[in-house]
Amino acid sequence: MEDNIEIEISETNRGNEQIIINKKHKFNFSFQRKDKSKIYRCTEYKTLNKCKSLIILNDKKEVLKYESLHNHLEKEIDVSISVAKHKIKEEIKKNSIPMDIKPKHIFNAVFQEMRLICPEYSTIRSQIIRNINKQFPPNIKSFDDIPIESEYYKTKRNENL
């Protein structure tokens, strides 16, 4: 087992937990054992490679076991894209007003902080726009579409209309 394992916790596109090891390999959450430890498998596990690598973390995110049995090359570019998407998603969630979000500024700020192999802006632009649009209220086309209890419309006394 490697002594200097750098772990970063991220999120998949579907919102599941993902572990990134040494900025080279991605591991997706597989299952949780009775002792609350979690098992993560390499993302190449379900591909033709059938990678057997896994990592077991306890509930405090400490490494209990790491089997580095990778049968594929390191994927630093995929990892950097994944980390970038996660950090950008976090930045968008922090901002309370979606109209003020400038995707290019978020991208530049995240990559100055990360100092990784930088993917092109165009490769993650659609992901940024999608996350910004999720912050907007749903499309309302008529007065009948407005929900009775809405978080977007409040009276002066903070009561729902």
Order of alpha helices (4+ residues) and beta strands (2+ residues): beta-beta-beta-beta-beta-beta-alpha-alpha-alpha
